[in-house]
Amino acid sequence: MPDPDFAALVQRQLDAYNTRDAAAFAACFSADVRCQRHPDEAPFLQGREALRTFYARERFVHAGLHARLLHRIDLGRRVLDHEHVVGLPGGEREVVAVYEQGADGLIGRVWFIAPA
C-alpha cells in the first residue's frame, strides 16, 4: 500500500534539490542514509552529514541545476523517480532514483540508476 507521507517526503527532497537548499535537502534523509550507484554494492555516500556536504559542495554550486520529474512510481516504502537533470558538468542526463524509507520514516537508502 502506498505511503502518501513518504511520497510527499520524496517530493520535498526533490523540491529542496531544485532550490539548492542543502539543509532542507539533508533533513529528508536518515542520519545513517546509504546512497549507492547501481550496480555497486558499496555506498558512495553514507550518513546525512556526508550527503549534505557532498551536495552542498558538488551539486548545489551549479546555478542552473534542476531535476525535472518525468515519472514517479509509488510502492509504499519505496518510491522510484525517473528524472531529467540539467545544469551539471558533462551536460544533461537522465537517472532513476529508488528511495527506500528508513525505520525513522525518512529516506534511509537511495539507489541511483543511470543509462548503461
DRENNUMAR-596626 format. One line per 3 residues: for each residue x, y, z of N, C-alpha, C. Coordinates in steps of 0.1 Angstrom, whole numbers, padded with zeros to 4 digits, always signed. Layout:
<sites>
X:Y:Z:X:Y:Z:X:Y:Z | ...
</sites>
This chain:
<sites>
+0008:-0012:+0000:+0000:+0000:+0000:+0009:+0012:+0000 | +0007:+0022:-0009:+0015:+0034:-0009:+0014:+0042:+0004 | +0025:+0048:+0008:+0025:+0056:+0019:+0026:+0071:+0015
+0015:+0078:+0015:+0015:+0092:+0009:+0024:+0101:+0017 | +0027:+0098:+0029:+0036:+0107:+0037:+0051:+0105:+0031 | +0054:+0092:+0028:+0068:+0090:+0023:+0069:+0096:+0009
+0059:+0094:+0000:+0060:+0101:-0013:+0061:+0116:-0012 | +0054:+0122:-0002:+0055:+0136:+0000:+0069:+0140:+0004 | +0075:+0132:+0013:+0089:+0134:+0017:+0098:+0134:+0005
+0097:+0124:-0004:+0105:+0123:-0016:+0103:+0136:-0024 | +0091:+0141:-0025:+0089:+0153:-0033:+0095:+0165:-0026 | +0095:+0165:-0012:+0102:+0176:-0005:+0117:+0176:-0008
+0123:+0164:-0008:+0137:+0164:-0011:+0140:+0169:-0025 | +0131:+0165:-0035:+0133:+0170:-0049:+0132:+0185:-0049 | +0122:+0190:-0042:+0120:+0205:-0042:+0132:+0212:-0036
+0138:+0206:-0025:+0150:+0212:-0019:+0162:+0211:-0028 | +0163:+0200:-0035:+0173:+0199:-0045:+0172:+0210:-0056 | +0160:+0212:-0061:+0159:+0222:-0071:+0161:+0237:-0066
+0159:+0239:-0053:+0162:+0252:-0048:+0176:+0253:-0042 | +0183:+0242:-0043:+0197:+0241:-0039:+0198:+0244:-0024 | +0189:+0239:-0016:+0189:+0241:-0001:+0194:+0229:+0006
+0207:+0229:+0009:+0214:+0218:+0014:+0208:+0213:+0028 | +0204:+0222:+0036:+0199:+0219:+0049:+0185:+0212:+0048 | +0176:+0218:+0040:+0163:+0212:+0038:+0164:+0199:+0031
+0173:+0198:+0021:+0175:+0185:+0014:+0180:+0174:+0024 | +0190:+0177:+0032:+0196:+0167:+0041:+0186:+0163:+0051 | +0177:+0172:+0055:+0167:+0169:+0066:+0157:+0158:+0062
+0157:+0155:+0049:+0147:+0145:+0044:+0153:+0131:+0045 | +0166:+0130:+0049:+0173:+0117:+0050:+0177:+0113:+0064 | +0177:+0100:+0066:+0181:+0094:+0079:+0195:+0097:+0082
+0198:+0097:+0095:+0212:+0100:+0099:+0222:+0091:+0093 | +0218:+0078:+0091:+0227:+0068:+0086:+0223:+0064:+0071 | +0218:+0073:+0064:+0214:+0071:+0050:+0226:+0065:+0042
+0222:+0056:+0033:+0232:+0050:+0024:+0228:+0053:+0009 | +0237:+0058:+0001:+0235:+0062:-0013:+0244:+0053:-0021 | +0238:+0046:-0031:+0245:+0037:-0039:+0243:+0040:-0054
+0253:+0037:-0062:+0251:+0038:-0077:+0250:+0023:-0081 | +0238:+0020:-0087:+0236:+0007:-0092:+0246:+0004:-0104 | +0252:-0007:-0104:+0250:-0020:-0096:+0260:-0021:-0084
+0267:-0010:-0081:+0277:-0011:-0070:+0270:-0015:-0057 | +0277:-0024:-0049:+0271:-0028:-0036:+0275:-0018:-0025 | +0287:-0012:-0027:+0292:-0003:-0016:+0286:+0011:-0018
+0282:+0018:-0008:+0277:+0031:-0009:+0288:+0041:-0013 | +0284:+0051:-0021:+0294:+0062:-0024:+0292:+0073:-0014 | +0281:+0073:-0007:+0278:+0083:+0004:+0272:+0075:+0015
+0276:+0078:+0027:+0270:+0072:+0039:+0269:+0082:+0050 | +0256:+0084:+0055:+0254:+0094:+0065:+0249:+0107:+0060 | +0240:+0113:+0068:+0233:+0125:+0064:+0243:+0137:+0063
+0253:+0138:+0071:+0263:+0148:+0070:+0271:+0147:+0058 | +0275:+0135:+0054:+0283:+0133:+0042:+0275:+0137:+0030 | +0262:+0133:+0030:+0253:+0137:+0019:+0251:+0152:+0018
+0249:+0158:+0029:+0248:+0173:+0029:+0260:+0180:+0024 | +0272:+0175:+0029:+0284:+0181:+0024:+0286:+0179:+0009 | +0284:+0167:+0005:+0286:+0164:-0010:+0277:+0173:-0018
+0264:+0173:-0015:+0255:+0181:-0024:+0258:+0196:-0023 | +0262:+0201:-0011:+0265:+0215:-0010:+0277:+0219:-0018 | +0287:+0210:-0018:+0300:+0213:-0025:+0300:+0209:-0040
+0293:+0198:-0043:+0295:+0192:-0056:+0282:+0194:-0065 | +0271:+0197:-0060:+0259:+0198:-0068:+0253:+0212:-0067 | +0250:+0217:-0055:+0243:+0229:-0053:+0251:+0242:-0057
+0263:+0241:-0061:+0271:+0252:-0065:+0268:+0256:-0080 | +0261:+0247:-0087:+0257:+0250:-0101:+0244:+0257:-0102 | +0244:+0269:-0106:+0232:+0278:-0106:+0221:+0273:-0115
+0225:+0265:-0126:+0214:+0260:-0135:+0209:+0247:-0131 | +0213:+0241:-0120:+0209:+0228:-0116:+0194:+0227:-0114 | +0188:+0217:-0121:+0174:+0214:-0119:+0171:+0200:-0123
+0163:+0193:-0115:+0159:+0179:-0118:+0144:+0180:-0121 | +0140:+0176:-0133:+0126:+0175:-0137:+0121:+0161:-0136 | +0110:+0159:-0128:+0104:+0146:-0126:+0097:+0142:-0138
+0101:+0131:-0144:+0094:+0126:-0156:+0083:+0116:-0153 | +0086:+0108:-0142:+0076:+0097:-0138:+0080:+0093:-0124 | +0069:+0091:-0117:+0071:+0086:-0103:+0063:+0073:-0101
+0069:+0063:-0095:+0062:+0051:-0091:+0062:+0050:-0076 | +0051:+0050:-0070:+0049:+0049:-0055:+0046:+0035:-0051 | +0055:+0029:-0044:+0053:+0015:-0040:+0053:+0014:-0024
+0049:+0025:-0018:+0048:+0025:-0004:+0061:+0029:+0003 | +0068:+0019:+0008:+0081:+0022:+0014:+0092:+0025:+0004 | +0089:+0023:-0009:+0099:+0026:-0019:+0092:+0035:-0030
+0099:+0045:-0034:+0094:+0054:-0044:+0105:+0055:-0055 | +0101:+0053:-0067:+0110:+0054:-0079:+0108:+0066:-0087 | +0118:+0074:-0089:+0116:+0086:-0097:+0125:+0085:-0109
+0119:+0088:-0120:+0127:+0090:-0133:+0128:+0105:-0135 | +0141:+0109:-0135:+0144:+0124:-0136:+0152:+0128:-0147 | +0150:+0140:-0152:+0159:+0146:-0162:+0166:+0157:-0155
+0180:+0156:-0155:+0188:+0166:-0147:+0196:+0175:-0157 | +0195:+0188:-0154:+0203:+0197:-0162:+0211:+0206:-0153 | +0222:+0212:-0158:+0230:+0221:-0150:+0242:+0216:-0144
+0245:+0203:-0146:+0257:+0197:-0141:+0268:+0196:-0152 | +0281:+0196:-0148:+0292:+0195:-0158:+0289:+0181:-0165 | +0292:+0182:-0178:+0290:+0170:-0186:+0277:+0169:-0193
+0269:+0179:-0190:+0256:+0180:-0198:+0244:+0174:-0191 | +0233:+0174:-0197:+0221:+0169:-0192:+0221:+0154:-0191 | +0213:+0148:-0182:+0213:+0134:-0181:+0200:+0129:-0175
+0197:+0116:-0177:+0185:+0110:-0170:+0190:+0100:-0160 | +0182:+0099:-0150:+0186:+0090:-0139:+0173:+0085:-0133 | +0174:+0073:-0128:+0163:+0067:-0119:+0168:+0067:-0105
+0161:+0072:-0096:+0164:+0072:-0082:+0154:+0063:-0075 | +0159:+0053:-0067:+0150:+0045:-0059:+0152:+0049:-0045 | +0142:+0054:-0038:+0142:+0059:-0024:+0135:+0048:-0016
+0142:+0044:-0005:+0136:+0035:+0004:+0135:+0041:+0018 | +0123:+0040:+0024:+0120:+0046:+0037:+0128:+0038:+0048 | +0134:+0046:+0057:+0141:+0040:+0068:+0131:+0038:+0080
+0136:+0032:+0090:+0128:+0029:+0102:+0123:+0042:+0109 | +0130:+0053:+0107:+0126:+0066:+0112:+0116:+0074:+0104 | +0112:+0068:+0092:+0103:+0074:+0083:+0109:+0083:+0073
+0122:+0086:+0074:+0129:+0094:+0065:+0135:+0085:+0054 | +0142:+0091:+0044:+0148:+0083:+0033:+0160:+0077:+0039 | +0160:+0063:+0039:+0171:+0056:+0046:+0181:+0050:+0036
+0177:+0049:+0023:+0186:+0043:+0013:+0182:+0048:-0001 | +0191:+0051:-0009:+0189:+0055:-0023:+0198:+0048:-0032 | +0192:+0043:-0043:+0200:+0037:-0054:+0198:+0046:-0066
+0209:+0050:-0073:+0208:+0058:-0085:+0212:+0049:-0097 | +0203:+0048:-0106:+0205:+0040:-0118:+0206:+0049:-0130 | +0217:+0049:-0137:+0220:+0057:-0149:+0219:+0048:-0161
+0217:+0054:-0173:+0217:+0046:-0185:+0230:+0039:-0187 | +0230:+0027:-0192:+0242:+0020:-0194:+0251:+0026:-0205
</sites>
